Amino acid sequence: MHCQDFLSFFLFLLKKWEKLKKYKIIDKKNSKEYNFVNLQTVLEKTSGKIKLNIELKPFKNNEKNLAKEVTKLIKDKPYDVIVSSLSPKALKEVKDIEPNIPTGLILAFSYGNFYNMKFVDFFCIEKEIVTNEMIRKIQKNGKRVYIW
């Protein structure tokens, strides 16, 4: 599981935190137990140490609430954070709430004219679909490209 997937899982369960924090993550191989941590704790522990990419994974049309909860935690804080998602709608919600938070659209496949979305600052493109022309069009619109 990728770190972003793990973090996104917690964002999805944000409202279930009281139940979730009673459980432990058990590493049987190393005979260790770990507590679940919330996004606030991750932000506090990583602040000034790493650039954190929070991947939003909306579920059942909860883009607005998910964006609101995450933005509330990172808005006006000294964290080095970017927000990414496969969901353009979720990214638009983030930008509508806080225009200064960098947002990035994750592309696992290419579709239409996405290069000039005003609410997207960068693109994370799957290596199998990226083309030189795609990169050129994105950069022409003043946006960054990351390949995964």
CORCORMO-V227096 format. One record per pair of residues at least 4 apart in sequence whose C-alpha atoms are under 6 Angstrom apart, sorted by sequence separation. I is the first residue (numbers start at 1). J is the second residue. D is the distance in Angstrom with one decimal. If there is no record, write none. Layout:
# CORCORMO-V227096
i: (I:I)
j: (J:J)
d: (D:D)
This chain:
# CORCORMO-V227096
i: (4:10:17:27:43:46:58:62:63:67:71:94:95:136:139:27:58:138:26:25:25:24:24:21:104:103:104:106:103:104:105:106:107:108:84:86:102:104:106:82:83:84:85:86:127:82:84:85:122:126:127:121:122:123:124:125:126:115:122:124:95:67:63:67:92:53:55:51:52:53:54:55:56:64:51:53:55:47:8:8:4)
j: (8:14:21:31:47:50:62:66:67:71:75:98:99:140:143:32:63:143:33:33:34:34:35:36:120:120:121:123:121:122:123:124:125:126:103:105:121:123:125:102:103:104:105:106:147:103:105:106:143:147:148:143:144:145:146:147:148:138:145:147:119:93:90:94:119:81:83:80:81:82:83:84:85:93:81:83:85:79:55:56:55)
d: (5.9:6.0:6.0:5.6:5.7:5.9:5.6:6.0:5.9:5.8:5.4:6.0:4.4:6.0:5.1:5.1:5.3:5.7:4.6:5.6:4.9:5.5:5.0:5.7:5.4:5.3:5.7:5.9:5.3:4.5:4.9:4.6:4.8:5.2:5.5:5.8:5.9:5.1:6.0:5.1:4.8:4.5:5.4:4.8:5.7:6.0:5.7:5.5:5.1:5.9:5.5:5.5:4.5:5.0:4.6:4.9:5.0:5.1:5.8:5.6:5.9:5.9:4.7:5.1:5.6:5.9:5.8:5.0:4.8:4.9:4.8:4.7:5.0:5.8:5.7:5.6:5.3:5.2:5.8:5.9:5.7)
